[in-house]
Amino acid sequence: MSKIDDFGLSIIKELRPDDEMKFMENFDPEKSKREQRKLSRKISNVTKRSTVYDDKGLHLKTGRDLCDCLNANCEGCFFSCPKCRSFKCGQECRQNRRWMYESYHVQGTDKVVNNQYLDR
């Protein structure tokens, strides 16, 4: 053994559990200052934007399974959504989504399709 190991062992042997080891005796994580601050902190009621679609991707106001192309009779014209596997999700999954497309412009034409289900 090296001198450092011998020195460490001698210190450990000299420790008396009844004296030096009581520093954690009164520790209670439930009563720590940090926990008390966390519990006493006022939780602000931030106005949360309401969701437009439910957890299944259905439009909450109408209860319909609307495609993001804004065509009411569409069976789904997008690639399969990686999250929910629906063909009706555009760039972002509709599950619990908080926004809805207002309109879109058809490229190469002057046609603009507006969302008839949007609250204005």
N, C-alpha and C positions, 0 to 999 in steps of 0.2 A: 504494500500500500504506500501511497505517496504521503507527503507531509500534510497536504491539503485534506486528504481523506481522513487522516488521523485527527486533524484539528476539528473537522466537522463532526466526527463521531464523539469527540470529547464534549463538544457543546451540546449535542443531543442527549448524552448521558447525564449532563448536569441539569437539564430541564426538569422541573418538578411539575407534573400535571395539575396539581392542585393550585398552583400560583399563576404561572405564566399562561396557562391554557384557558383561562376564564374570559378572554376578551370577546368570545362569541356567545357567552352565556346568556346575555340579555337581548340577543339579536332576534327580532321577529319581523320577517319580510312584510307581514300584513300591516305593521305599524311604522314602517320606515317613512322618513320625511318625504321621499319621492312619491311613495304610494299615497300619502295623505294629501300632497299637492294635487296629484292626479285626480283623486276623488272629490276634492273641494273645488276644482276648476269648474267654472261655469261653462256648460256646453251651450254654445250658441246655436240657436235655431236658424240655420241658414235656409233660406227659401230654396228648396230643391226643385229644379225644373222637372216637371212631370214627364213621364215617358209617353210616347205616342204609340208604341207597340208593346204588347205583353211578352211574357217569357216564351211564348210559342211563335212569336212573329206576327200575330194577328193585330190588326188595327183596333185600338181600344174604343174609339168613338163609334165605329160601324160594326165591329166584330168580324170584319171580312179579312180574307187572306189576300191582301193587295200586293201586286207586283210593283217594283220600283219603276217600271216603264210608264206607270200611270194609266195603263189600259185596264179597265175594270174586268174584262173578260180574258185577260192573258193567263195562260197556264204556267208561265215562267219562261223568260227569254234570256236569262243570264246564265253564266257558268255556275256550277254547283258551289254553294257557299261552303268554305272550309270549316265553318263553325257549326252550322245547322243542317247542311246538305240540301237546302232549298234552292230552287232555280229562280226564286223571286227576289232574292237579295241582290242589290246592285253592288256598290263598292264596299259597303259595310253591312254586316249582319243586321237583320231587323229585330232580333230578339232584344227586348228591353231598350230599344233605340229611342232617343229623345228628340229626334228630328225627322222631318219628312221632306222629300223633294218638293219644291215649289213649282218648278217647271223645267223643261229642257228644250233645247233648240236642235232641230234635225239638221245635221250638216248637209250642205249643198243645196238647201232650200231655205225659204223664209218662214217655214212652219215652226211655230212654238206651241208646245203642248203644256197646258197649265193643269195643276192638280185641283180636281174638283172637290176633294175631301179635306182640303187645307182650311183651317180656321183663319179668317182674316180680320 
